[in-house]
Amino acid sequence: MTMILNMRSSEMRSLETRSSETVSNSQLHSLSKAEFGQFRDWLYQQAGIHLADVKCSMVSGRLQKRLHALQLPGFAAYLDYLKVPAHQQERQTALNLLTTNETYFFREDKHFQFLQKLLAAQPQQQNWQIWSAAASSGQEAYSIAMTLAQQLGLNSRWQVSATDINTTVLEKAQRAIYSMDEAVKIPETMLKAYCEKGVGKDAGWFRIGQHIRQHVSFSITNLFKPDKQLPVFDLIFLRNVLIYFEAEDKKLIVNNVLRQLKPGGCLLVGHSESIHGYHPALVQLQPSCYRYSPESSGYVTI
Ligand SMILES: C[S@@+](CC[C@H](N)C(=O)[O-])C[C@H]1O[C@@H](n2cnc3c(N)ncnc32)[C@H](O)[C@@H]1O
């Protein structure tokens, strides 16, 4: 791993501290059942995310600091605030706070083995286009990019497009700076070849190298209304996001992403997510890995 760094980890640290600011117990506002119901409807409208009743304390905990920042007397006032057309920025802030963004490098490593096999089986293919469709803070997109770099080289033409609905995580993804604790799952050779280790005041942090970052782009997209500018992809990672939606909405999203997948291309979902029967042209290759096979798509076996 290169020992150079021009990152702004101090900025990162202060951001992380800010996001974990807590409100003391004596200042806590209580969230009634009816107010929780309104937040649930609001979040469903914004992002299609379904909140179960047990998420009441999560909603209350995550939004307390916004009431304090805006000096509002309670959650009812915050709900009114969110309805004001000019308050788009606050709607995005609330959405950012209410999505769950857990992720890590090389999560569910069978998918990265699958990717390696896929690349090896189609050596003649140029210009691979891969979509990390619920990218969170970028670890998935960079894991894909490191796998492509190792298999195809840094100078070949390939691109990873990473999207999410949450702008806070997308900013973190674009900075590409992570704590060394997060590096544990990155294979040693890739860490050495593609990451830069922080020194001095940046010790304890690493940054994804520029030669990898230049192959990865980030943009905001709601999976219910995918950006029309997105290209068609060879492979789509749609992992650990369907769990937040109801059955009919899962199908809608799978159909939306399939419009962006080349015939013969593959779709990967999280290991605990099943999309069996969601689309007649989806053929399961192995658990959580599907081939999109509308008639007469030419493809090779992996
Ligand atoms: C748990 S993370 C999964 C991250 C990564 N795919 C992985 O498997 O590690 C789920 C991500 O989905 C995003 N998300 C939730 N609803 C979305 C929507 N309607 N459109 C786009 N992204 C959404 C969240 O913001 C969050 O970052």
Ligand as a Chemical Component Dictionary entry (heavy atoms), coordinates in Angstrom:
data_LIG
# 
_chem_comp.id                   LIG 
_chem_comp.type                 NON-POLYMER 
_chem_comp.pdbx_formal_charge   0 
_chem_comp.three_letter_code    LIG 
# 
loop_
_chem_comp_atom.comp_id 
_chem_comp_atom.atom_id 
_chem_comp_atom.alt_atom_id 
_chem_comp_atom.type_symbol 
_chem_comp_atom.charge 
_chem_comp_atom.model_Cartn_x 
_chem_comp_atom.model_Cartn_y 
_chem_comp_atom.model_Cartn_z 
_chem_comp_atom.pdbx_ordinal 
LIG C1  C1  C 0  -27.820 -1.780 3.544  1  
LIG S1  S1  S 1  -27.260 -0.730 2.240  2  
LIG C2  C2  C 0  -26.566 -1.925 1.121  3  
LIG C3  C3  C 0  -25.218 -1.501 0.603  4  
LIG C4  C4  C 0  -24.525 -2.485 -0.350 5  
LIG N1  N1  N 0  -25.323 -2.774 -1.516 6  
LIG C5  C5  C 0  -24.175 -3.769 0.363  7  
LIG O1  O1  O 0  -24.768 -4.815 0.066  8  
LIG O2  O2  O -1 -23.299 -3.745 1.243  9  
LIG C6  C6  C 0  -28.799 -0.273 1.450  10 
LIG C7  C7  C 0  -28.683 1.025  0.650  11 
LIG O3  O3  O 0  -29.864 1.182  -0.146 12 
LIG C8  C8  C 0  -30.154 2.559  -0.237 13 
LIG N2  N2  N 0  -31.571 2.736  -0.623 14 
LIG C9  C9  C 0  -32.671 2.551  0.124  15 
LIG N3  N3  N 0  -33.777 2.835  -0.577 16 
LIG C10 C10 C 0  -33.368 3.214  -1.814 17 
LIG C11 C11 C 0  -34.048 3.635  -2.994 18 
LIG N4  N4  N 0  -35.385 3.727  -3.055 19 
LIG N5  N5  N 0  -33.313 3.954  -4.070 20 
LIG C12 C12 C 0  -31.955 3.868  -4.034 21 
LIG N6  N6  N 0  -31.251 3.480  -2.955 22 
LIG C13 C13 C 0  -31.953 3.154  -1.848 23 
LIG C14 C14 C 0  -29.831 3.081  1.165  24 
LIG O4  O4  O 0  -29.609 4.473  1.171  25 
LIG C15 C15 C 0  -28.595 2.265  1.539  26 
LIG O5  O5  O 0  -27.403 2.964  1.303  27 
# 
loop_
_chem_comp_bond.comp_id 
_chem_comp_bond.atom_id_1 
_chem_comp_bond.atom_id_2 
_chem_comp_bond.value_order 
_chem_comp_bond.pdbx_ordinal 
LIG C1  S1  SING 1  
LIG S1  C2  SING 2  
LIG S1  C6  SING 3  
LIG C2  C3  SING 4  
LIG C3  C4  SING 5  
LIG C4  N1  SING 6  
LIG C4  C5  SING 7  
LIG C5  O1  DOUB 8  
LIG C5  O2  SING 9  
LIG C6  C7  SING 10 
LIG C7  O3  SING 11 
LIG C7  C15 SING 12 
LIG O3  C8  SING 13 
LIG C8  N2  SING 14 
LIG C8  C14 SING 15 
LIG N2  C9  SING 16 
LIG N2  C13 SING 17 
LIG C9  N3  DOUB 18 
LIG N3  C10 SING 19 
LIG C10 C11 SING 20 
LIG C10 C13 DOUB 21 
LIG C11 N4  SING 22 
LIG C11 N5  DOUB 23 
LIG N5  C12 SING 24 
LIG C12 N6  DOUB 25 
LIG N6  C13 SING 26 
LIG C14 O4  SING 27 
LIG C14 C15 SING 28 
LIG C15 O5  SING 29 
# 
